[in-house]
Amino acid sequence: MKTSYFSVALLALVVFASGCGPSLEQRREEIDKSMKSWIGKSENELVARWGVPSKTYKTNDGTRELTYIYKHTSSSPGYSWVDYWGNVHYSHPVRHQKTTERSFTVDQTGTIVDYHWEGF
C-alpha cells in the first residue's frame, strides 16, 4: 500500500514540476529576442546598461567583440536517511556552477551589428 501512495505522489510531483516555468525552447527564444533587441544600438548604450564587458577582442577588420561572462553558483544541501536495517547514511552537499556568455559584435562606428550567446 505504501508503494502505491508513493508512486501517486511521485507522479503528481513530476506532472506539477513539468508545468512550472518556461520550456527550453521558450527560454532560447526569450534570450534570442533580448539579444536581437541590441542590434543597431550603440556600444555606449550597451555598456551603460550591462556594465564593462568581461572580455573585449578586436578583429582585423576593425570590429570588436564584447563578451559578458556570468558564473552562476548554487548548492544542494547534504541529507541523511535511514535504511531498512536502521543504518544512517549521509550525502555530501553538492555545488553546481554554470557559465553563460553573451557576446556582441560592434562595428567601427560603435554600432552593435551582431550577437551570439551560450548557456542559460
Steps between C-alpha positions, in 0.01 A plus 500: 500500500788738580643450151180605326471821705866576433455436127196726480679776694808470279291511183312807627830671581638430151185628332497812718871575447477456125240777486719751684700759310573542132618215280856498369376611159309791655807597701718492184249722320496747791879526507522532123232771494679691776836476323351596163350816655854640530567491125537860375557648846828653607779343698462782753135407561601136552778583745275744686241225544717187541818648641857441386534177299695205639702470178561718195657380177597712202488330158713574193215679322460752784191352662504405866346219696368588847435196719319486832567189706282408797565213739199378692570292810249311708518213742288215619520413868605157615238277653475188710281193486452177688501172312291191568747369762514828693835618365529875454648622171611851404546672167739788447385845396535556125610825341376582151654760270398602152638767271313717254657717230338785309707653218438797275683603183556875474596661168749785448230762570417352841171343387402147601465293183488138621478281809535144621448328829561177688341361814182577687 
